[in-house]
Amino acid sequence: MWGEIDPVSAVSKPVSTEPHPEHRGSHSQEEPKERSNSVLDVSPQSSNVQHQDEDPGSLASMMDAIVKSNSPVKSQQLGEPDLTVEEKKEALMEQYKTKPLVFLERYHAHIKPEHLQAFSHLSSDCRAQYYCKEVQKRSSSSANRMRVRNHRYAALRALQKEGQYFSEEQMRYREPLLYEQYIGQYLSEEEILQRSEEAMQKGPGNLSDLLINSYQEKQLQNRLQEEQDREQCAEQEEEDEEDENDESRQTEWEPNADEKAMLREEFLSQMHQRFLDGRDKDFNYSEVDENPDYDNLDIVSRDAEERYFDEDEEMEDEDSMD
């Protein structure tokens, strides 16, 4: 009966160094599950899931903003026809779906805070965090500029009502060359005398009286002469002979009453714009820009305000890439 049972083969199975097939199977099923829990899945497949949940209106708004910025969305060969608006939107959407991080990096300058939800699935990526903060920072800066210009416009209207800061004499004192170009050089002797008499009638102790004083007037004339000299030197470097002849004919032009009124209005408009732009050197803008009392003043003409804001927006668009 010896040989019917092999004791060596009976005990060899438990001590085998090879893993049991069942063990290998269970191990291979658990290992990928651990990896997927430890690493943020930002693959295109996972991104597509997020895209399905996105607000189509928000995505469309983002694509519209980028297209309107005229930012190049696709490289083209020389002579190849320009992409249509729809073709640009399709190219942008494809870039967003396949490489959202690259999309955010490339177009973040044209993205608004309300568009950032489209990149929430990248929230753990430090690069995405950086560009999202840049979008928020730019929006905050824009809101601050809007608040400042609202304050300055309200202050301008208040100063107009007060009547002194934008009086002819004070504007002449602040910008003598600009005044001379638009008004001073066309004044007759009678108008100059009338201006002096009107300034004297305002009473002692104000800026107009100081300007009438010979010493102050001499200082003003010296400033005017210095500014004129600087301007003439700059013109001589830039203008050719034909331009100089045109200028000579222009200085001989004598405007009529209506033209003088138009020149005066243009001078006043430029002085208003200088104030709004913060270029009045002796004015303390901090008392206006940081003053909450100007937040809710209903003293602004809506049409005039919108005209100023539209012009300011155009200037900001030109400087938005700084």
C-alpha positions as CSV (number, residue, x, y, z in Angstrom):
1,M,0.0,0.0,0.0
2,W,3.0,2.2,0.1
3,G,3.0,4.5,-2.8
4,E,-0.8,5.0,-2.9
5,I,-0.5,8.3,-1.0
6,D,2.4,10.6,-1.7
7,P,3.0,12.6,1.6
8,V,5.4,15.0,-0.1
9,S,2.9,16.1,-2.8
10,A,0.2,16.4,-0.1
11,V,2.1,19.1,1.8
12,S,3.7,20.8,-1.2
13,K,0.6,22.8,-2.1
14,P,0.4,24.9,1.0
15,V,4.0,26.0,0.8
16,S,4.0,26.8,-2.9
17,T,5.7,30.2,-3.6
18,E,3.3,30.9,-6.5
19,P,0.2,33.0,-5.6
20,H,-3.1,31.2,-6.0
21,P,-5.0,32.3,-9.2
22,E,-7.9,33.5,-7.0
23,H,-5.5,35.7,-5.0
24,R,-4.0,37.1,-8.2
25,G,-7.4,38.0,-9.4
26,S,-8.5,39.8,-6.3
27,H,-5.2,41.7,-6.0
28,S,-5.4,43.0,-9.6
29,Q,-9.0,44.3,-9.0
30,E,-8.1,46.2,-5.8
31,E,-4.9,47.9,-7.0
32,P,-6.4,50.2,-9.7
33,K,-9.1,51.3,-7.2
34,E,-6.4,52.6,-4.9
35,R,-4.6,54.6,-7.7
36,S,-7.8,56.3,-8.8
37,N,-8.5,57.5,-5.3
38,S,-5.1,59.0,-4.8
39,V,-4.7,61.0,-8.0
40,L,-6.9,63.9,-9.3
41,D,-8.4,62.6,-12.6
42,V,-8.2,65.4,-15.1
43,S,-8.1,63.3,-18.2
44,P,-10.2,64.2,-21.2
45,Q,-12.7,61.5,-20.3
46,S,-13.3,63.0,-16.9
47,S,-13.4,66.5,-18.4
48,N,-16.1,65.5,-20.7
49,V,-18.3,64.5,-17.8
50,Q,-17.8,67.9,-16.4
51,H,-18.7,69.6,-19.7
52,Q,-22.0,67.8,-19.7
53,D,-22.9,69.6,-16.5
54,E,-21.8,73.0,-17.7
55,D,-24.3,75.8,-18.4
56,P,-24.4,76.2,-22.2
57,G,-25.3,79.8,-21.8
58,S,-22.1,80.5,-19.7
59,L,-19.9,78.6,-22.2
60,A,-21.5,80.5,-25.1
61,S,-20.9,83.8,-23.3
62,M,-17.2,82.9,-22.7
63,M,-16.7,82.0,-26.4
64,D,-18.4,85.2,-27.5
65,A,-16.1,87.3,-25.2
66,I,-13.0,85.6,-26.7
67,V,-14.1,86.0,-30.3
68,K,-14.9,89.7,-29.7
69,S,-11.4,90.2,-28.3
70,N,-10.0,89.3,-31.8
71,S,-7.6,87.0,-30.1
72,P,-6.2,84.4,-32.7
73,V,-7.8,81.1,-32.1
74,K,-6.1,79.0,-34.8
75,S,-3.0,79.2,-36.8
76,Q,-3.6,79.7,-40.5
77,Q,-1.5,79.6,-43.7
78,L,-0.7,82.8,-45.6
79,G,-3.6,83.5,-48.0
80,E,-6.0,81.2,-46.2
81,P,-9.4,82.9,-45.7
82,D,-10.2,84.2,-42.2
83,L,-12.3,82.0,-40.0
84,T,-16.0,82.9,-39.6
85,V,-17.4,83.7,-36.2
86,E,-19.0,80.2,-36.0
87,E,-15.8,78.5,-37.1
88,K,-13.9,80.4,-34.3
89,K,-16.4,79.3,-31.7
90,E,-16.2,75.7,-32.9
91,A,-12.4,75.8,-32.7
92,L,-12.5,77.4,-29.2
93,M,-15.0,74.8,-27.9
94,E,-12.8,72.0,-29.2
95,Q,-9.8,73.4,-27.4
96,Y,-11.8,73.9,-24.2
97,K,-13.1,70.3,-24.3
98,T,-9.8,68.6,-25.1
99,K,-7.3,70.8,-23.2
100,P,-9.1,73.0,-20.7
101,L,-6.0,74.1,-18.8
102,V,-4.2,75.2,-22.0
103,F,-7.4,77.0,-22.9
104,L,-7.5,78.8,-19.6
105,E,-3.8,79.8,-19.9
106,R,-4.2,81.1,-23.4
107,Y,-7.4,83.1,-23.1
108,H,-7.5,84.1,-19.4
109,A,-7.1,87.8,-20.3
110,H,-10.5,87.7,-22.0
111,I,-12.3,85.6,-19.5
112,K,-14.7,87.1,-16.9
113,P,-15.3,85.9,-13.3
114,E,-18.7,84.5,-14.3
115,H,-16.9,82.1,-16.7
116,L,-14.7,80.5,-14.1
117,Q,-17.2,77.8,-13.2
118,A,-16.3,76.2,-16.5
119,F,-12.9,75.3,-14.9
120,S,-14.1,74.1,-11.5
121,H,-12.9,70.5,-12.4
122,L,-9.3,71.9,-12.5
123,S,-9.6,73.6,-9.1
124,S,-6.8,71.4,-7.5
125,D,-4.3,72.4,-10.2
126,C,-2.0,75.2,-9.1
127,R,-1.7,76.6,-12.6
128,A,-5.5,76.8,-12.9
129,Q,-5.6,78.5,-9.5
130,Y,-3.1,81.1,-10.7
131,Y,-5.0,82.1,-13.8
132,C,-8.4,82.1,-12.0
133,K,-6.9,84.6,-9.5
134,E,-5.6,86.7,-12.4
135,V,-9.2,86.9,-13.8
136,Q,-10.6,87.9,-10.4
137,K,-7.8,90.4,-9.8
138,R,-8.4,92.1,-13.2
139,S,-12.1,92.2,-12.5
140,S,-11.6,93.8,-9.1
141,S,-9.2,96.4,-10.7
142,S,-11.8,97.3,-13.3
143,A,-14.5,97.7,-10.6
144,N,-12.2,100.0,-8.7
145,R,-11.5,102.1,-11.8
146,M,-15.3,102.4,-12.4
147,R,-15.8,103.6,-8.8
148,V,-13.0,106.2,-9.1
149,R,-14.3,107.7,-12.3
150,N,-17.8,107.8,-10.8
151,H,-16.5,109.8,-7.9
152,R,-14.5,112.1,-10.2
153,Y,-17.5,112.8,-12.4
154,A,-19.7,113.6,-9.4
155,A,-16.9,115.9,-8.1
156,L,-16.6,117.6,-11.5
157,R,-20.4,118.4,-11.5
158,A,-20.1,119.7,-7.9
159,L,-17.2,121.9,-8.9
160,Q,-19.1,123.2,-11.9
161,K,-22.0,124.2,-9.7
162,E,-19.6,125.9,-7.2
163,G,-18.3,128.0,-10.0
164,Q,-14.7,128.8,-9.0
165,Y,-12.5,125.8,-9.9
166,F,-13.7,125.9,-13.6
167,S,-13.8,129.6,-13.9
168,E,-11.9,131.0,-16.9
169,E,-9.1,132.6,-14.8
170,Q,-8.4,129.5,-12.7
171,M,-8.4,127.3,-15.8
172,R,-6.0,129.8,-17.5
173,Y,-3.7,129.7,-14.5
174,R,-3.6,125.8,-14.5
175,E,-3.1,125.5,-18.3
176,P,-1.8,128.8,-19.8
177,L,-0.7,127.3,-23.1
178,L,-4.0,125.4,-23.7
179,Y,-5.9,128.6,-22.8
180,E,-3.8,130.7,-25.2
181,Q,-4.2,128.2,-28.1
182,Y,-8.0,128.1,-27.8
183,I,-9.0,131.5,-26.4
184,G,-6.2,133.9,-25.5
185,Q,-4.7,134.5,-28.9
186,Y,-8.0,135.5,-30.3
187,L,-9.0,138.0,-27.7
188,S,-9.3,141.6,-28.7
189,E,-8.0,144.5,-26.6
190,E,-11.5,145.2,-25.4
191,E,-12.1,141.6,-24.4
192,I,-8.8,141.5,-22.4
193,L,-9.7,144.7,-20.6
194,Q,-13.2,143.3,-19.9
195,R,-11.7,140.1,-18.5
196,S,-9.5,142.1,-16.1
197,E,-12.4,144.2,-15.0
198,E,-14.6,141.2,-14.3
199,A,-11.8,139.6,-12.2
200,M,-11.5,142.8,-10.2
201,Q,-15.2,142.9,-9.5
202,K,-15.0,139.5,-7.7
203,G,-13.5,141.1,-4.7
204,P,-10.2,140.9,-2.9
205,G,-8.5,137.8,-1.5
206,N,-9.3,135.3,-4.3
207,L,-7.1,133.7,-7.0
208,S,-8.5,136.1,-9.7
209,D,-7.1,139.1,-7.8
210,L,-3.7,137.5,-7.5
211,L,-3.6,136.9,-11.3
212,I,-4.3,140.6,-11.9
213,N,-1.4,141.5,-9.8
214,S,1.5,142.3,-12.1
215,Y,3.9,139.9,-10.4
216,Q,1.5,137.0,-10.7
217,E,0.7,138.0,-14.3
218,K,4.3,138.1,-15.2
219,Q,4.9,134.7,-13.7
220,L,2.0,133.4,-15.8
221,Q,3.4,135.0,-19.0
222,N,6.8,133.4,-18.3
223,R,5.2,130.0,-17.9
224,L,3.3,130.5,-21.1
225,Q,6.4,131.5,-23.0
226,E,8.4,128.5,-21.8
227,E,5.6,126.1,-22.8
228,Q,5.3,127.8,-26.2
229,D,9.1,127.5,-26.7
230,R,9.0,123.7,-25.9
231,E,6.1,123.2,-28.2
232,Q,7.8,125.0,-31.1
233,C,11.0,123.0,-30.7
234,A,9.0,119.8,-30.8
235,E,7.1,120.9,-33.9
236,Q,10.3,121.9,-35.7
237,E,11.6,118.4,-35.3
238,E,8.5,116.7,-36.6
239,E,7.1,119.0,-39.3
240,D,8.3,119.4,-42.8
241,E,8.2,122.6,-44.8
242,E,4.7,122.1,-46.1
243,D,3.4,121.7,-42.6
244,E,5.1,124.8,-41.5
245,N,3.5,126.8,-44.3
246,D,0.1,125.4,-43.2
247,E,0.8,126.4,-39.7
248,S,1.7,129.9,-40.8
249,R,-1.6,130.2,-42.7
250,Q,-3.4,128.9,-39.6
251,T,-2.0,131.5,-37.3
252,E,-3.4,134.2,-39.6
253,W,-6.9,132.8,-39.4
254,E,-9.3,135.0,-37.4
255,P,-12.4,133.1,-36.1
256,N,-15.8,134.7,-36.0
257,A,-18.0,134.9,-33.0
258,D,-19.5,131.4,-33.5
259,E,-16.1,129.8,-34.0
260,K,-14.8,131.5,-30.9
261,A,-17.7,130.0,-28.9
262,M,-16.8,126.6,-30.3
263,L,-13.2,127.0,-29.4
264,R,-14.2,128.0,-25.9
265,E,-16.4,124.9,-25.5
266,E,-13.5,122.7,-26.7
267,F,-11.1,124.3,-24.2
268,L,-13.7,123.7,-21.4
269,S,-14.2,120.1,-22.5
270,Q,-10.4,119.4,-22.5
271,M,-10.1,120.9,-19.0
272,H,-12.9,118.7,-17.8
273,Q,-11.2,115.6,-19.3
274,R,-7.9,116.6,-17.7
275,F,-9.7,116.6,-14.3
276,L,-11.3,113.3,-14.9
277,D,-8.0,111.8,-16.0
278,G,-6.3,112.9,-12.8
279,R,-4.0,115.4,-14.5
280,D,-4.6,118.5,-12.4
281,K,-1.4,118.5,-10.5
282,D,-2.5,120.6,-7.6
283,F,-5.8,118.9,-7.0
284,N,-6.0,116.4,-4.1
285,Y,-7.7,113.5,-5.8
286,S,-7.5,111.3,-2.7
287,E,-10.3,113.5,-1.2
288,V,-12.5,112.4,-4.1
289,D,-11.4,108.9,-5.1
290,E,-11.6,107.5,-1.6
291,N,-14.6,109.5,-0.4
292,P,-17.7,107.3,0.1
293,D,-19.9,110.5,0.0
294,Y,-19.6,110.4,-3.8
295,D,-21.0,106.9,-4.1
296,N,-24.7,107.8,-4.3
297,L,-24.8,111.4,-5.4
298,D,-27.5,111.8,-8.0
299,I,-26.0,114.9,-9.6
300,V,-24.8,113.4,-12.9
301,S,-26.4,113.9,-16.2
302,R,-26.9,110.3,-17.5
303,D,-26.3,111.1,-21.1
304,A,-23.1,113.0,-20.4
305,E,-22.0,110.3,-18.0
306,E,-22.4,107.6,-20.6
307,R,-20.5,109.6,-23.2
308,Y,-17.6,110.0,-20.8
309,F,-17.7,106.3,-19.8
310,D,-17.9,105.2,-23.5
311,E,-14.8,107.2,-24.3
312,D,-13.0,105.9,-21.2
313,E,-13.9,102.3,-22.1
314,E,-12.3,102.8,-25.5
315,M,-9.1,104.0,-23.8
316,E,-9.1,101.1,-21.4
317,D,-9.6,98.6,-24.2
318,E,-6.4,100.0,-25.9
319,D,-4.5,99.6,-22.6
320,S,-6.1,96.3,-21.5
321,M,-3.1,94.3,-22.7
322,D,-0.7,96.0,-20.3
